[in-house]
Amino acid sequence: MSGESDTQPSSSQTQSKACCTTVPEISVDELDDEVERFAALANPTRYGAVRLLVAADDEVCACNLAPPLDVTQSAISHALSQLHTVGLVKRRKDGRWRYYQATSIAEELIDRIDAHQEGDR
């Protein structure tokens, strides 16, 4: 019998091993915003548009984004609208033209992705 008590932890040992680690508080609204941003980037056209805008020195007309991504003007307009809704691009209208620019959030996300990929090489 003495061998059994040696292999089983006492109740005080069990209690001291219990998980009591607290986690930081997180806002459900902030999580929802982040998930929407990542979901927006999960599409090749939208991701490509963000990459092009981050690489651009200045704002870019929507009409100049469709050819390098090999999509229609309608497709790029829809993609840019979605990216604007989630806060990854800013837009400015000038007559019938719309100009887009990456937000600081988009720039930081792309920078972090690039840094991570460079670390894997």
Backbone as a ProteinNet text record, in pm:
[ID]
protein_1_A
[PRIMARY]
MSGESDTQPSSSQTQSKACCTTVPEISVDELDDEVERFAALANPTRYGAVRLLVAADDEVCACNLAPPLDVTQSAISHALSQLHTVGLVKRRKDGRWRYYQATSIAEELIDRIDAHQEGDR
[TERTIARY]
80.2	0	84.3	199.1	279.2	326	343.2	382.9	275.6	147.2	38.2	35.5	56.9	52	169.5	281	395.5	371.1	288.2	267.5	150.5	62.5	-52.2	-25.5	-50.3	-25.9	-127.4	-81.8	-173.4	-265.1	-371.7	-466.3	-399.8	-302.3	-233.3	-144	-84.3	-3.5	-92.8	-209.6	-302.9	-348	-378.7	-424.3	-314.1	-190.2	-82.7	-52.8	-90.1	-68.4	-187.2	-292.4	-411.3	-378.8	-441.6	-417.9	-490.3	-417.2	-478.2	-419.9	-363.1	-302.9	-411.8	-398.8	-497.5	-452.3	-548.3	-518.5	-561.1	-496.4	-533.9	-675.4	-737	-869.9	-857.5	-958.4	-958.2	-1099.2	-1106.7	-1234.7	-1288.4	-1410.3	-1473.6	-1487.2	-1514.4	-1524	-1390.7	-1280.7	-1148.6	-1118.2	-1155.2	-1135.5	-1213.8	-1338.1	-1420.8	-1357.4	-1305	-1238.3	-1117.1	-1038	-918.7	-954.9	-1056.4	-1099	-1147.5	-1220.1	-1266.9	-1149.3	-1046.6	-928.7	-856.8	-836.8	-771	-856.2	-986.7	-1076.1	-1066.6	-1055.6	-1043	-913.4	-808.2	-679.7	-673.3	-773.8	-774.2	-816.1	-836.8	-874.2	-755.5	-717.1	-598.3	-606.5	-722.6	-735.3	-719	-783.2	-773.3	-632.8	-574.1	-438.4	-339.8	-354.4	-267.7	-282	-404.9	-428.6	-359.9	-370.3	-305	-154	-98.3	46.5	90.6	14.9	49.5	41.6	-61.3	-77.3	31.2	70.2	178.4	309.1	331.3	454.8	456.7	339.9	331.1	381.8	439.4	489.9	378.4	268.2	159.6	27.8	-80.6	-209.5	-215.1	-299.6	-306.7	-451.7	-471	-604.1	-646.4	-771.1	-822.8	-798.8	-807.2	-788.6	-648.6	-550.6	-413.4	-385.3	-481	-461.1	-512.6	-609.8	-669.9	-570.7	-494.2	-404.9	-299.8	-225.5	-124.2	-183.9	-309.6	-374.3	-454	-458.6	-529.2	-676.2	-741.4	-883.9	-954.5	-1085.2	-1163.9	-1169.3	-1206.6	-1223.3	-1330.6	-1435	-1542.4	-1490.6	-1409.8	-1356.1	-1266.2	-1180.7	-1090	-1167.8	-1269.2	-1351.6	-1421.2	-1473.8	-1540.3	-1439.4	-1322.3	-1219.3	-1175.1	-1153.8	-1111.3	-1217.9	-1342.2	-1452.7	-1451.6	-1430.6	-1424.5	-1303.9	-1190.5	-1071.6	-1089.9	-1161.6	-1191.9	-1282.7	-1381.6	-1476.2	-1406.5	-1303.7	-1234.6	-1114	-1091.8	-987.6	-847.4	-835.3	-702.4	-659.3	-754.7	-720.6	-801.8	-741.4	-810.6	-844.7	-951.5	-985.4	-1023	-999.3	-1032.1	-1093.9	-1204.1	-1271	-1236.1	-1201.5	-1170.5	-1244	-1358.1	-1442.3	-1495.4	-1470.4	-1517.2	-1410.5	-1293.9	-1184.2	-1175.7	-1134.5	-1109.3	-963.3	-902.7	-762	-751.8	-664.6	-652.6	-510.7	-502.6	-373.8	-386.1	-281.2	-281.1	-283.7	-353.8	-353.5	-231.2	-205.7	-92.3	-112.3	-236	-263.8	-219.4	-256.2	-217.2	-65.9	-1.5	144.3	211	161.1	219.7	199	80.5	55.2	149	162.8	249.8	396	436.8	574	602.9	507.4	526.7	530.7	446.4	448.5	583.7	630.9	759.9	874.4	872.7	977.4	976.9	859.7	849.5	902.2	867.2	913.9	1064.7	1121.3	1266.6	1336.3	1272.5	1329.3	1327.8	1237.3	1229	1333	1397.3	1494.3	1630.7
-120.1	0	126.4	122.1	243.3	286.8	194	228.8	308.7	282.4	354.3	500.1	527.7	666.1	746.4	678.9	748.4	793.1	721.5	753.2	847	859.7	948.3	1080	1191.8	1320.6	1344.7	1411.4	1447.3	1558.3	1584.1	1688	1824.8	1850.5	1979.9	1992.5	1879.8	1882.8	1906.8	1845.3	1862.6	2007.6	2068.7	2206.7	2301.9	2275.5	2366.2	2358.2	2247.6	2233.4	2282.4	2324.1	2370	2496	2507.5	2624.6	2745.3	2848.2	2970.1	3091.8	3067.8	3176.2	3264.4	3391.3	3483.8	3528.7	3561.4	3611	3757.1	3833.4	3975.1	3989	4097.5	4124.9	4164	4129.3	4163.2	4204.5	4303.9	4355.8	4271.7	4226.1	4148.4	4233.8	4362.1	4451.3	4461.6	4470.6	4475.6	4345.1	4233.4	4104.3	4097.5	4142	4141.7	4225	4341.9	4427.9	4358	4293.9	4225.4	4108.6	4033.3	3919.7	3968.3	4078.5	4134.3	4176.6	4234	4274.2	4153	4051.1	3930.7	3861.1	3860.3	3799.9	3876.1	4007.3	4087.4	4053.9	4026.8	3994.1	3850.2	3770.2	3629.7	3609.2	3716.2	3710	3760.5	3688.7	3729.2	3870.1	3911.1	4044.8	4151.9	4134.6	4234.3	4237	4118.8	4112.8	4177.4	4146.7	4206.2	4356.9	4405.8	4550.6	4617.7	4556.4	4613.6	4614.8	4505	4499.1	4608.4	4627.2	4730.9	4870	4892.7	5024.3	5051.4	4949.6	4966.7	4998.4	4935.9	4957.6	5092	5150.2	5276.1	5392.3	5489.6	5607.8	5705.3	5698.9	5794.1	5721.9	5795.6	5734.6	5688.7	5588.1	5525.7	5525.8	5557.2	5551.7	5405.1	5378.1	5241.6	5180.2	5261.3	5209.2	5154.1	5196.7	5148.7	5020	4977.6	4856.7	4730.9	4745.4	4628.1	4552.7	4620.3	4545.7	4458.3	4508.4	4421.2	4301.9	4314.9	4204.8	4115.1	4153.7	4077.9	4055.6	4165.3	4161.5	4275.3	4268.1	4373.2	4496.9	4607.7	4732.5	4714.9	4642.3	4616.6	4537.2	4436	4352.6	4432.9	4518.7	4596.5	4700.8	4758.7	4856.5	4791.5	4672.9	4600.3	4564.4	4516.6	4480.3	4601.4	4714	4835.7	4887.6	4873	4914.1	4832	4701.3	4615.2	4649.8	4676.9	4713.8	4846.7	4937.1	5065.1	5044	4958.3	4931.8	4879.3	4796.3	4739.3	4821.8	4936.5	5028.2	4999.4	4924.8	4896.2	4992.6	5065.2	5166.3	5293	5404.3	5533.9	5564	5639.1	5675	5821.8	5874.4	6013.3	6017.1	6088.4	6099.2	6233.8	6230.3	6351.7	6340.7	6405.6	6392	6250.3	6185.8	6048.1	5945.9	5991.4	5902.3	5885.6	5767.8	5741.5	5703	5762.5	5737	5668.3	5570.5	5488.8	5492.4	5474.5	5472.5	5375.8	5301.3	5208.8	5287.1	5234.6	5294.8	5244.7	5305.5	5262	5118.8	5078.2	4940.3	4843.5	4872.6	4787.5	4783.4	4897.8	4902.7	4817.6	4825.8	4748	4598.4	4559	4416.8	4362.8	4435.2	4390.4	4390.2	4491.5	4495.1	4373.8	4338.7	4223.2	4092.2	4080.4	3960.5	3949.7	4060.2	4060.4	4027.5	4084	4057.1	3910.7	3854.4	3712.8	3623.8	3657.2	3578.3	3588.3	3705.2	3721.6	3638.3	3628.2	3548.4	3399.9	3356.6	3215	3176.3	3272.1	3242.1	3214.5
0	0	0	64.2	70.6	-67.7	-163.5	-298.2	-370.7	-341.1	-407	-366.1	-240.6	-196.1	-251.2	-281.7	-337.6	-481.4	-556.3	-696.9	-719.8	-624.3	-640.5	-569.4	-638.2	-572.9	-462.3	-359.5	-251.3	-299.4	-227.9	-269	-270.9	-183.4	-184.5	-308.2	-354	-474.9	-597.3	-599.6	-710.6	-717.9	-608.6	-605.7	-651.4	-616.4	-655	-804.9	-870.3	-1012.9	-1094.5	-1029.8	-1101.8	-1181.2	-1294.6	-1380.1	-1322.5	-1298.1	-1246.8	-1317.4	-1434.3	-1510.4	-1567.7	-1546.8	-1601.7	-1740.8	-1822.7	-1956.4	-1963.1	-2048.5	-2058.6	-2114.3	-2079.9	-2132.8	-2279	-2356.4	-2497.9	-2537	-2618.4	-2662.5	-2778	-2765.3	-2871.7	-2997.1	-2980.8	-3096.9	-3170.2	-3095.3	-3157.3	-3230.1	-3169.3	-3235.2	-3365.7	-3362.1	-3483	-3593.1	-3557.9	-3656.9	-3717.2	-3632.3	-3680.4	-3771.5	-3733.7	-3815.4	-3951.7	-3954.3	-4081.9	-4169.5	-4109.3	-4187.1	-4245.2	-4162.3	-4212.7	-4318	-4299.1	-4399.2	-4531.1	-4523.9	-4645.6	-4718.9	-4645.5	-4707.6	-4759.1	-4726.3	-4766.8	-4912	-4984	-5125.4	-5207.1	-5314.1	-5390.5	-5450.1	-5497.4	-5555.7	-5449.1	-5335.7	-5229	-5169.8	-5149.4	-5095.5	-5192.5	-5319.8	-5420.8	-5426.7	-5415.6	-5417.2	-5298.2	-5181.5	-5062.9	-5082.5	-5133.5	-5157.7	-5254.5	-5362.4	-5460.2	-5398	-5317	-5255.5	-5151.4	-5077	-4979.1	-5051.3	-5165.3	-5241.2	-5314.5	-5337.8	-5412.1	-5327.4	-5394.5	-5324.6	-5288.8	-5360.6	-5342.2	-5367.3	-5364.4	-5392.7	-5538.4	-5563.6	-5695.2	-5741.7	-5869.2	-5928.6	-5939.4	-5911.1	-5917.9	-6055.4	-6159.4	-6295.5	-6318.8	-6239.8	-6254.8	-6176.7	-6095	-6015.2	-6084	-6172.2	-6237.2	-6326.5	-6415.6	-6505.8	-6435.8	-6336.3	-6276	-6201	-6158.5	-6087.2	-6181	-6309.1	-6411.7	-6375	-6334	-6302.2	-6374.6	-6377.3	-6441.9	-6353.5	-6413.8	-6338.3	-6230.8	-6264.3	-6168.2	-6047.7	-6075.6	-5967.6	-5875.3	-5932.3	-5847	-5767.8	-5827.6	-5755.8	-5636.9	-5657.8	-5549.4	-5439.5	-5479.6	-5382.3	-5300.1	-5367.4	-5297.9	-5203.4	-5242.1	-5154.6	-5025.9	-5039.6	-4921.4	-4834.1	-4896.6	-4819.9	-4747.8	-4810.6	-4746.2	-4625.2	-4640.5	-4531.7	-4406.8	-4423	-4307.1	-4262.9	-4326.9	-4281.2	-4331.3	-4440.6	-4493.5	-4603.3	-4661.5	-4761.6	-4737.5	-4776.5	-4777.1	-4921.7	-4942.8	-5080.4	-5088.6	-5208.4	-5236.7	-5375.1	-5385.4	-5514.1	-5576.7	-5705	-5780.3	-5913.2	-5921.7	-6040.8	-6048.3	-6160.6	-6173.1	-6135.7	-6092.4	-6056.4	-5905.3	-5863.8	-5722.3	-5704.8	-5605.2	-5575.7	-5439.9	-5431.5	-5310.5	-5256.2	-5125.4	-5056.1	-4939	-4910.8	-4797.3	-4666.1	-4568.1	-4434.6	-4357.8	-4245.6	-4163	-4113.5	-4092.2	-4050.2	-4160.1	-4285.6	-4398.1	-4412.2	-4398.7	-4410.4	-4303.7	-4181.6	-4072.3	-4094.5	-4138.9	-4164.6	-4271.6	-4381.8	-4490.3	-4445.1	-4370.2	-4318.4	-4230.1	-4145.6	-4056.4	-4134.1	-4235.6	-4320.1	-4389.3	-4445.8	-4515.5	-4420.1	-4300.9	-4203	-4162.7	-4146.3	-4109.4	-4222.1	-4345.7	-4459.6	-4475.3	-4451.1	-4459	-4350.7	-4235.3	-4126.7	-4157.6	-4244.2	-4280.7	-4385.1	-4447.1	-4554.2	-4500
[MASK]
+++++++++++++++++++++++++++++++++++++++++++++++++++++++++++++++++++++++++++++++++++++++++++++++++++++++++++++++++++++++++

